[in-house]
Amino acid sequence: MTDTIKKIKETAQNIFSKIKKKQKAEISAPVRSLNNVIYNPKDGYFELKGKLKKRTLTANTVKTFAQTLRFMALSKNLVETDDIATKREAYYVSKNWGEARFKEQAESDAVMDDIEAMFGTNREQLGFIADEHGGSVAGELIVIDKDPNTGKELKIDCTKFGSGSYSIPSDVENLKFETKAKFVLAIETNGMFERLNKHSYWKSSSCILVSMGGVPTRACRRFIRRLSDDANIPVFVFTDGDPYGFLNIYRTLKVGSGNAAHINEFFCVPKARFIGITPQDIIDYKLPTHPLKEVDIKRVKDGFKNDPFIHEHKLWQKALKDILKMGKRAEQQALAKHGLNFVVSNYLPEKLKDEKSWLE
Amino acid sequence: MTDTIKKIKETAQNIFSKIKKKQKAEISAPVRSLNNVIYNPKDGYFELKGKLKKRTLTANTVKTFAQTLRFMALSKNLVETDDIATKREAYYVSKNWGEARFKEQAESDAVMDDIEAMFGTNREQLGFIADEHGGSVAGELIVIDKDPNTGKELKIDCTKFGSGSYSIPSDVENLKFETKAKFVLAIETNGMFERLNKHSYWKSSSCILVSMGGVPTRACRRFIRRLSDDANIPVFVFTDGDPYGFLNIYRTLKVGSGNAAHINEFFCVPKARFIGITPQDIIDYKLPTHPLKEVDIKRVKDGFKNDPFIHEHKLWQKALKDILKMGKRAEQQALAKHGLNFVVSNYLPEKLKDEKSWLE
C-alpha cells in the first residue's frame, strides 16, 4: 500500500513545484476506450496502447483539476488510515468541497477511473471499493486475513462453513491463501454452487468452489485471479450454454472488458478454461433447450465484428457459429433432466477428464 | 423434517384410497391473492383468510393433478435424502415425466406455490431452494451447522472472518444459533455493511451485522426471523430514506408481501424496527438529497390505497406524507457528507438511543 502513497505524493509534489515555478501543471492518464486497446493472447488480457489524455491546469480545467487532486488526497487518507469508501460515498464526501463538489456521481466516477488509469493501479488499492457482493467460496482453501480490531492474523478455513460459505470482501488485495486444491471451479449460479457444496464436491474432487452469481464482480474476479496466481492452479468456469455465459461471464473473467482496459491487467484470469455447457454438450447430453433470444444473437454477431478475443480464438468462433446455427441455448440446470446429481456423478468428471472438450 | 414427510404421505394415502374406492380424489390449497389476505398487527404479518381452492381429479384436471403428485414425490425424495433442488432444477426434472412434464417454468412454479400453501409450510422445508444469494453476516454470532460430509456439528464464529463474512445458505431451517449480541442490524447496501464490518462496529455495539443487498431474499428474511426468535433480540433495519427502502425493503422484511401471503408467517420479522434515514433525518442531518422519482411517488400513492400495513401504522403514514411533501430522498451513503465514519460515531448511536425516532 505504501506504493500507492508514494505515487500520490510524487504526482502531487510535481504539480506543486510546477505551480510554484509558475509553469503549467499537467496530469495525464491513458485514453480509456476500445480504440486504445490491443489483445495479446500471451499476456491474456485487453491491454492499453500508449495513447495519453493530458489535462493542463487552465481556467477551463481548474474544476476537474481540483477534483482530481481532492480525490488523490482522499485516497491518501483512506490508505493511511486503512479505511475504505464506495464510489457513492466518495461522491458524497465531495459535497463538502465547496465549488469543487460533484453535481452527479457520473462525474466523480469518471475522475476516479482517470486516477486509477493515471496510477496504473486498481481502484481497490486506492481505498475505493465497489458496492456489490463479491461472490461466495467453499472448499479446500484457507484464506488468511487479519482481525480489523486487533490486527492479528486470522485463518479462515473454507471447509468449515457447512451449508453456508465464505463471502468475499470488496477489497481482496491483502488476503493470502493456503491451499492444496487442484483447481478452482467458478460457477455461474448460486443454486448450482449450493448443490455442489451440499454434496461436498470440493472434497471428492479436491477443489475450491466459487459462486459468481452471474457476471463476476470486480472483487470476485480479483479474488480468483490472486488465488490462481498464488496457488498456481487452473480455473475452470462452469456457465450456462448461451452467449451470455460465453461472452459476458467467461470472456469478462478471462480477459476483462473493453471499456475498463486500464484495469484488466489486475482483473483478468489467464488460467481460466471453459467447461460450461457447449453446443456440442447440448447434443451429446440431449439437454432440454430454449430458443436463442434476439439479444443472444446480437451479442454473438457484435462479438464477431468487434471482439478481439473472438478474433484470436478459433474454437470459440466454431462454438459461437454452432450455437447460432442451432438457434438454441441450454442452462446448467438442464443437466437435472438426468437426475439432480448427474452434474456431480457424470458431467463434471467427464468434462474435467476430456481436455479436448475445454474451450480456452 | 419428518413432519413434512408425514404430511406428504397422509395426503398421498388419502388420494390413493379415494381412487381405490372409485370416489373423486381432491386436493385443496388456500387462494393466494391479496383479496384473501388480512393484516393483524398483533400477529405481525399478512395472513391468509380461509378461502380454499379445490382441485378435483377429472379428465380436465388430470395433468395438473399428476404434476402436483409428482412434485410431492420429488419433495419426499429430497427430504429423505437430505438433498435440495432449485425451482429451475425441479422444472427440468419434470422433463422426464412424459406427458406430465411442464412446458414453462411458470407452470411448475405455480404448482410449487400451491403445494407450499397446501401443506402450510415454506418451500425450503420441502427441499426446494431459491437460486439467489442469501445475504452476508458478521459479528457476535456463532452459527451451528453440520458438516455435509461427516454429519458432525460445526460452529461458525462470525467474529473470525476479518474483512470477509459468512454467506447465508438458501436453506436455513436446520441452523442453530449462539449469541450474546444485543441486536441485529440489517443493512440495505453491501458497501455500508463493509464499512461497519471494517470498523468492527459489531464489537463496539455488541450486535450482528446482516447485509441484505437490496430487498432481502427469502433465505435472508428467514435467517433474520429465526435468529431474532431464537436469541429474542430486536432487529434494527437501516436503509436509504426513500419509498423503496421504506416499503420494498423494510415492509417486506417486517410483514412479508401480499402475493406470497401463504408463507409470510415464516418469513416476517415482527421484531423489526426502522432506524434508516427518515424525512426528519434529512432535515436534522442536513443530508444531500435527490428528487423523488415518478416510481417513488407512485409507490407511496399505491401504498396509501392498497397496503394494509400503511393503514395500520400512523407514524409511517406521516413519514410517507412528509417525503411526498419534500419531494426528496436521501441515501444512507449521504451521511458521508459529514465524514466517512459519521455513521459509526454519530448517526447509529444517536438513532439507537432515541427510541422516539424509530418507526415500527
Contacts between the chains, C-beta under 8 A, distances in Angstrom:
chain1	res1	chain2	res2	distance
A	83	B	198	7.0
A	83	B	340	6.4
A	83	B	341	7.5
A	84	B	194	6.6
A	84	B	195	6.8
A	84	B	198	5.9
A	85	B	336	7.3
A	85	B	340	5.6
A	86	B	189	7.8
A	86	B	191	3.7
A	86	B	333	6.6
A	88	B	191	6.6
A	88	B	331	7.0
A	88	B	333	4.5
A	89	B	191	6.9
A	89	B	195	7.8
A	89	B	333	4.9
A	89	B	336	4.2
A	89	B	340	6.1
A	90	B	336	7.8
A	91	B	333	7.9
A	92	B	288	6.1
A	92	B	331	7.9
A	92	B	333	5.5
A	92	B	334	5.4
A	92	B	335	7.7
A	92	B	336	4.1
A	92	B	337	5.1
A	93	B	336	5.3
A	93	B	337	7.1
A	93	B	339	8.0
A	93	B	340	6.7
A	95	B	288	4.9
A	95	B	337	4.6
A	96	B	337	6.1
A	129	B	191	6.8
A	129	B	194	6.6
A	130	B	191	7.9
A	131	B	189	5.5
A	131	B	190	5.7
A	131	B	191	3.5
A	132	B	190	6.2
A	133	B	133	5.8
A	133	B	136	7.1
A	133	B	190	5.5
A	133	B	211	7.6
A	133	B	213	5.6
A	136	B	133	7.1
A	136	B	167	4.3
A	143	B	162	7.9
A	143	B	164	6.8
A	145	B	161	7.3
A	145	B	162	2.9
A	145	B	163	5.8
A	145	B	164	6.4
A	146	B	162	5.8
A	147	B	160	7.9
A	147	B	162	6.3
A	148	B	162	6.7
A	148	B	163	6.7
A	148	B	197	7.4
A	148	B	198	5.7
A	148	B	199	7.1
A	148	B	200	5.2
A	149	B	200	4.6
A	149	B	203	5.9
A	154	B	160	5.8
A	154	B	161	7.4
A	154	B	162	4.8
A	156	B	160	6.9
A	156	B	161	5.8
A	156	B	162	6.8
A	156	B	164	6.7
A	160	B	147	7.9
A	160	B	154	5.8
A	160	B	156	6.9
A	161	B	145	7.5
A	161	B	154	7.6
A	161	B	156	6.1
A	161	B	166	7.1
A	161	B	167	7.7
A	162	B	143	7.8
A	162	B	145	2.9
A	162	B	146	5.9
A	162	B	147	6.4
A	162	B	148	6.8
A	162	B	154	4.8
A	162	B	156	6.7
A	162	B	169	7.7
A	163	B	145	5.8
A	163	B	148	6.6
A	163	B	169	4.1
A	163	B	171	6.5
A	163	B	175	7.9
A	164	B	143	6.8
A	164	B	145	6.4
A	164	B	156	6.6
A	164	B	166	5.8
A	164	B	167	5.7
A	164	B	168	6.3
A	164	B	169	4.6
A	165	B	166	7.9
A	165	B	167	4.3
A	165	B	169	7.2
A	166	B	161	7.1
A	166	B	164	5.8
A	166	B	165	7.9
A	166	B	166	7.4
A	166	B	167	6.5
A	167	B	136	4.3
A	167	B	161	7.8
A	167	B	164	5.7
A	167	B	165	4.3
A	167	B	166	6.5
A	167	B	167	3.9
A	168	B	164	6.3
A	169	B	162	7.7
A	169	B	163	4.1
A	169	B	164	4.6
A	169	B	165	7.2
A	169	B	194	6.4
A	169	B	197	8.0
A	170	B	190	7.4
A	170	B	191	7.5
A	170	B	194	5.6
A	171	B	163	6.5
A	175	B	163	7.9
A	189	B	86	7.9
A	189	B	131	5.5
A	190	B	131	5.7
A	190	B	132	6.2
A	190	B	133	5.5
A	190	B	170	7.4
A	191	B	86	3.8
A	191	B	88	6.7
A	191	B	89	6.9
A	191	B	129	6.8
A	191	B	130	7.9
A	191	B	131	3.5
A	191	B	170	7.5
A	194	B	84	6.6
A	194	B	129	6.6
A	194	B	169	6.4
A	194	B	170	5.6
A	195	B	84	6.8
A	195	B	89	7.8
A	197	B	148	7.3
A	198	B	83	7.0
A	198	B	84	5.9
A	198	B	148	5.7
A	199	B	148	7.1
A	200	B	148	5.2
A	200	B	149	4.6
A	203	B	149	5.9
A	211	B	133	7.6
A	213	B	133	5.6
A	288	B	92	6.1
A	288	B	95	4.9
A	331	B	88	7.0
A	331	B	92	7.9
A	333	B	86	6.6
A	333	B	88	4.5
A	333	B	89	4.9
A	333	B	91	8.0
A	333	B	92	5.5
A	334	B	92	5.4
A	335	B	92	7.7
A	336	B	85	7.3
A	336	B	89	4.2
A	336	B	90	7.9
A	336	B	92	4.1
A	336	B	93	5.3
A	337	B	92	5.1
A	337	B	93	7.1
A	337	B	95	4.6
A	337	B	96	6.1
A	339	B	93	7.9
A	340	B	83	6.4
A	340	B	85	5.6
A	340	B	89	6.1
A	340	B	93	6.7
A	341	B	83	7.5
